[in-house]
Amino acid sequence: MKNLKILGLLFVAILFSVSVSQAQIIVKIKPKPPKAVVKPPKPGPKHVWIAGHWKWDKQKKDYIWVKGKWVKPERPGTTWVPGHWDNTPKGFKWIPGHWKNHKKVLPPPRP
């Protein structure tokens, strides 16, 4: 029974590693420069602009433009870190954008 559990965990780990490795996008063709766009009006004071970017389309074998959009942060105290294409020895790798938590700076202790 113990061996069966270990085999099950190993199987899940292998599936997870395969799905993560397939999620990486590496392209030999340099991405196009970002499009110059006019942002639509901000819908509310808490909205953040997520800029558009070029996405690789495997079927077209070319980049397609993903439009920017206004979104509300997932949680208070977070900042949007934009995605970008990183130039690596194997090609251009897409680094997805994500929300980053602010570090809370505590005041110094009172004497």
C-alpha positions in Angstrom: 0.0 0.0 0.0 2.9 2.4 0.9 4.5 1.7 -2.5 1.2 2.5 -4.3 1.0 5.8 -2.5 4.6 6.6 -3.5 4.0 5.6 -7.1 0.8 7.8 -7.1 2.8 10.8 -5.8 5.5 10.2 -8.3 3.0 10.1 -11.2 1.4 13.4 -10.1 4.9 15.0 -9.8 5.8 13.9 -13.3 2.5 15.1 -14.8 3.0 18.5 -13.0 6.5 18.9 -14.3 5.5 18.1 -17.9 2.6 20.6 -17.8 4.8 23.3 -16.3 7.6 22.7 -18.9 5.0 22.8 -21.8 3.8 26.1 -20.4 7.1 27.8 -21.2 7.0 29.7 -24.5 10.4 30.1 -26.3 10.4 31.6 -29.8 13.4 32.0 -32.2 11.9 35.1 -33.9 12.4 38.4 -32.1 9.1 40.0 -30.9 7.8 43.1 -32.6 8.0 46.4 -30.8 4.9 47.2 -28.6 2.1 49.0 -30.4 1.5 52.6 -29.5 -2.1 52.7 -28.3 -4.4 55.3 -26.7 -5.8 54.0 -23.4 -9.5 54.1 -23.1 -10.8 56.2 -20.1 -10.1 54.7 -16.7 -13.3 53.1 -15.5 -12.7 53.7 -11.8 -10.1 55.0 -9.3 -8.9 51.6 -8.3 -8.3 50.3 -11.9 -4.8 49.5 -13.2 -3.8 49.5 -16.8 -2.5 46.2 -18.1 -0.6 47.1 -21.3 -1.1 45.1 -24.5 1.7 42.7 -25.6 2.7 40.4 -28.4 1.7 36.8 -28.0 3.2 33.9 -30.0 0.6 32.0 -32.1 1.9 28.5 -32.9 -0.6 27.9 -35.7 0.2 31.2 -37.5 3.8 31.0 -36.6 3.7 34.7 -35.9 3.0 37.2 -33.1 -0.5 38.4 -32.5 -1.4 41.5 -30.5 -3.2 41.1 -27.2 -5.0 44.4 -26.4 -4.4 46.1 -23.1 -7.2 46.5 -20.5 -8.2 48.2 -17.3 -8.5 45.8 -14.3 -9.0 46.0 -10.6 -6.2 44.5 -8.5 -6.8 41.0 -7.2 -6.2 42.2 -3.7 -5.5 45.5 -2.0 -1.8 46.2 -1.6 -0.7 44.7 -4.9 1.0 46.1 -8.0 1.0 44.8 -11.5 4.3 43.6 -12.9 4.0 43.5 -16.7 4.9 40.5 -18.7 7.8 40.7 -21.1 9.9 38.8 -23.6 13.3 37.8 -22.2 16.2 37.2 -24.7 17.8 33.9 -23.7 20.4 31.7 -25.5 17.6 29.4 -26.7 15.4 32.2 -28.0 12.9 34.7 -26.7 11.0 33.4 -23.6 7.7 34.9 -22.5 7.7 35.9 -18.8 4.0 36.4 -17.8 2.8 39.4 -15.9 1.7 39.0 -12.3 0.4 40.7 -9.2 3.1 41.5 -6.6 2.4 42.2 -2.9 3.7 45.4 -1.5 6.2 45.0 1.3 4.9 46.6 4.5 7.4 48.9 6.0 6.9 49.0 9.8 7.8 52.1 11.7 10.8 51.8 14.1 9.9 50.7 17.6 9.3 53.4 20.2 12.1 53.9 22.7 
